[in-house]
Amino acid sequence: MQIRESKKTDLHDLLDVERQAFGKEEGPVIVELVSGLFVDPTAKPLLSLIAVNNDRVIGHILFTKAHISLNKSVPAVLLAPLAVAPEAQGKGVGGKLVEEGLIMLSESEIALVFVLGHPDYYPRHGFKPAGKLGFEAPYPIPDEVADAWMVQELRPDIIGSVSGKVLCANVLNHPEYWR
Ligand SMILES: CC(C)(COP(=O)(O)OP(=O)(O)OC[C@H]1O[C@@H](n2cnc3c(N)ncnc32)[C@H](O)[C@@H]1OP(=O)(O)O)[C@@H](O)C(=O)NCCC(=O)NCCS
């Protein structure tokens, strides 16, 4: 399996993975989200990686630009979404996409990575609950799922020295993506 940055010609295949992974109900919403993020100037620079196996796209991860309201100079990104084709799930593909993405982002001087996701999954890859660490999500996260809003620092001593509300790309800035 190879992990590489996606090209324009991969768009159809990677949207197919999103559609399959998120299923009939959520799939179309996520396809629209990803299509929108690719053309949203406020999402850039973005990092879009695909996992390819035997010339087939089996996974996709997208990181888009974010910033902290009170500390706009701190370079940050938001991870959303992550998807692995149903038949390829549970084999480490999602984990590889996350890990490879974090390596590339740290090389590009990104300091903070945020995600709203499964609180049992992302901590395996270094994420911690972000609310307790002083980072407010773009929209309020209900207390009972507060741990789903997570952060990871890619440079030492950023967490603790920075706090505030996280502002995301325009296309992501709608309450339906934050439930
Ligand atoms: C979530 C997803 C990206 C994980 O990708 P993957 O390649 O299957 O994951 P990995 O193989 O790296 O890791 C598998 C482990 O993650 C766990 N895991 C998978 N989905 C999970 C979830 N929704 N919540 C908690 N843990 C999950 C598996 O149980 C497995 O645990 P184990 O190692 O103890 O057996 C994939 O299942 C997927 O595309 N799901 C549908 C879309 C989605 O929910 N995306 C995430 C949005 S935050």
The ligand as a MOL file (V3000), in Angstrom:
LIG
                    3D

  0  0  0     0  0            999 V3000
M  V30 BEGIN CTAB
M  V30 COUNTS 48 50 0 0 0
M  V30 BEGIN ATOM
M  V30 1 C -12.8000 5.2010 11.2710 0
M  V30 2 C -11.9910 4.6230 10.1010 0
M  V30 3 C -11.4000 5.7590 9.3040 0
M  V30 4 C -10.8550 3.7680 10.6880 0
M  V30 5 O -10.0430 3.3030 9.6240 0
M  V30 6 P -9.4270 1.8160 9.6790 0
M  V30 7 O -8.4520 1.6920 8.5770 0
M  V30 8 O -10.5430 0.8510 9.7070 0
M  V30 9 O -8.7280 1.8680 11.1100 0
M  V30 10 P -7.3900 1.1550 11.5700 0
M  V30 11 O -7.2840 -0.1600 10.8630 0
M  V30 12 O -6.2840 2.1030 11.4890 0
M  V30 13 O -7.7080 0.9060 13.1020 0
M  V30 14 C -8.6190 -0.0820 13.4360 0
M  V30 15 C -8.9770 0.0720 14.8830 0
M  V30 16 O -9.7640 1.2470 15.0490 0
M  V30 17 C -10.9870 0.9200 15.6540 0
M  V30 18 N -12.0420 1.7400 15.1040 0
M  V30 19 C -12.4720 1.7760 13.8430 0
M  V30 20 N -13.5290 2.6130 13.7440 0
M  V30 21 C -13.7410 3.0990 14.9820 0
M  V30 22 C -14.6920 3.9700 15.5440 0
M  V30 23 N -15.6610 4.4870 14.7940 0
M  V30 24 N -14.6020 4.2590 16.8570 0
M  V30 25 C -13.6500 3.7190 17.6280 0
M  V30 26 N -12.7210 2.8500 17.1660 0
M  V30 27 C -12.7850 2.5480 15.8560 0
M  V30 28 C -11.2310 -0.5370 15.2950 0
M  V30 29 O -12.0860 -1.1310 16.2240 0
M  V30 30 C -9.8340 -1.1070 15.3680 0
M  V30 31 O -9.5050 -1.3860 16.6970 0
M  V30 32 P -8.4870 -2.5810 17.0950 0
M  V30 33 O -7.1590 -2.1940 16.5060 0
M  V30 34 O -8.4970 -2.5490 18.5800 0
M  V30 35 O -9.0720 -3.8040 16.4750 0
M  V30 36 C -12.8600 3.7190 9.1960 0
M  V30 37 O -13.4430 2.7200 9.9610 0
M  V30 38 C -13.9580 4.4760 8.4540 0
M  V30 39 O -13.7560 4.9520 7.3410 0
M  V30 40 N -15.1450 4.5520 9.0720 0
M  V30 41 C -16.2860 5.2160 8.4530 0
M  V30 42 C -16.0910 6.6980 8.3430 0
M  V30 43 C -15.7220 7.3490 9.6690 0
M  V30 44 O -16.3760 7.1080 10.6790 0
M  V30 45 N -14.6570 8.1760 9.6350 0
M  V30 46 C -14.1060 8.7910 10.8250 0
M  V30 47 C -14.6720 10.1130 11.0370 0
M  V30 48 S -14.0030 10.7890 12.5220 0
M  V30 END ATOM
M  V30 BEGIN BOND
M  V30 1 1 1 2
M  V30 2 1 2 3
M  V30 3 1 2 4
M  V30 4 1 2 36
M  V30 5 1 4 5
M  V30 6 1 5 6
M  V30 7 2 6 7
M  V30 8 1 6 8
M  V30 9 1 6 9
M  V30 10 1 9 10
M  V30 11 2 10 11
M  V30 12 1 10 12
M  V30 13 1 10 13
M  V30 14 1 13 14
M  V30 15 1 14 15
M  V30 16 1 15 16
M  V30 17 1 15 30
M  V30 18 1 16 17
M  V30 19 1 17 18
M  V30 20 1 17 28
M  V30 21 1 18 19
M  V30 22 1 18 27
M  V30 23 2 19 20
M  V30 24 1 20 21
M  V30 25 1 21 22
M  V30 26 2 21 27
M  V30 27 1 22 23
M  V30 28 2 22 24
M  V30 29 1 24 25
M  V30 30 2 25 26
M  V30 31 1 26 27
M  V30 32 1 28 29
M  V30 33 1 28 30
M  V30 34 1 30 31
M  V30 35 1 31 32
M  V30 36 2 32 33
M  V30 37 1 32 34
M  V30 38 1 32 35
M  V30 39 1 36 37
M  V30 40 1 36 38
M  V30 41 2 38 39
M  V30 42 1 38 40
M  V30 43 1 40 41
M  V30 44 1 41 42
M  V30 45 1 42 43
M  V30 46 2 43 44
M  V30 47 1 43 45
M  V30 48 1 45 46
M  V30 49 1 46 47
M  V30 50 1 47 48
M  V30 END BOND
M  V30 END CTAB
M  END
